[in-house]
Amino acid sequence: MSWEQRNADFCKAQTEAQMAYIEAERMVAKLQDENAKLRELVSIAWKCIHSGLSCSDCRLVAGGCTLQSAMRELEVDDG
């Protein structure tokens, strides 16, 4: 294998490694955002469950049941 071919192969491998690293960084950022959102939703659900109020009396968030909203957001099926 010539020096030029080895150099071209090395450059290609280096570029592929950089692209994989960039994609991994993007995925980490996406997962960190998703984790923060999940923590917020679990916090809402926790407050709702431990508020001591019945679902019909819940006023933690205007506009509807916070637990149901959190569960919908988490895509949790009730059945």
Phi, psi and omega per residue, in radians:
M1 nan 2.340 -3.105
S2 -1.339 2.844 3.106
W3 -1.073 -0.704 -3.137
E4 -1.080 -0.722 3.132
Q5 -1.179 -0.749 3.096
R6 -1.068 -0.723 3.136
N7 -1.127 -0.773 3.124
A8 -1.100 -0.757 3.108
D9 -1.086 -0.726 3.122
F10 -1.111 -0.781 3.135
C11 -1.085 -0.721 3.110
K12 -1.112 -0.788 3.126
A13 -1.102 -0.694 3.127
Q14 -1.116 -0.764 3.109
T15 -1.099 -0.772 3.123
E16 -1.096 -0.685 3.111
A17 -1.141 -0.727 3.106
Q18 -1.113 -0.717 3.131
M19 -1.145 -0.705 3.108
A20 -1.113 -0.692 3.123
Y21 -1.137 -0.762 3.122
I22 -1.083 -0.755 3.115
E23 -1.115 -0.695 3.096
A24 -1.100 -0.726 3.091
E25 -1.065 -0.734 3.102
R26 -1.076 -0.749 -3.136
M27 -1.144 -0.708 3.104
V28 -1.064 -0.794 3.129
A29 -1.084 -0.739 3.119
K30 -1.093 -0.786 -3.138
L31 -1.170 -0.620 3.084
Q32 -1.136 -0.715 3.087
D33 -1.119 -0.765 3.128
E34 -1.111 -0.705 3.120
N35 -1.096 -0.749 3.112
A36 -1.086 -0.724 3.118
K37 -1.124 -0.758 3.109
L38 -1.090 -0.725 3.097
R39 -1.050 -0.734 3.124
E40 -1.110 -0.775 -3.132
L41 -1.156 -0.692 3.094
V42 -1.145 -0.659 3.093
S43 -1.083 -0.731 3.095
I44 -1.083 -0.814 -3.136
A45 -1.090 -0.723 3.140
W46 -1.068 -0.825 3.134
K47 -1.083 -0.688 -3.118
C48 -1.139 -0.834 -3.102
I49 -1.120 -0.646 -3.053
H50 -1.725 0.264 -3.135
S51 -1.377 -0.336 -3.111
G52 1.433 0.032 3.139
L53 -1.688 2.676 3.003
S54 -1.360 2.864 -3.133
C55 -1.024 -0.635 -3.112
S56 -1.260 -0.341 -3.139
D57 -1.722 -0.072 -3.043
C58 -1.145 2.236 3.116
R59 -2.312 0.444 -3.092
L60 -1.137 -0.633 3.108
V61 -2.379 2.223 3.134
A62 -1.144 2.486 3.044
G63 1.788 0.069 3.066
G64 2.552 3.082 -3.110
C65 -1.185 2.117 -3.127
T66 -1.189 -0.620 3.136
L67 -1.170 -0.797 3.107
Q68 -1.092 -0.712 3.115
S69 -1.088 -0.766 3.133
A70 -1.123 -0.735 -3.133
M71 -1.154 -0.684 3.070
R72 -1.087 -0.766 -3.121
E73 -1.092 -0.631 3.118
L74 -1.418 -0.090 -3.114
E75 1.052 0.714 3.083
V76 -1.587 2.190 -3.135
D77 -1.549 2.417 -3.108
D78 -1.440 -0.007 -3.101
G79 -2.269 nan nan
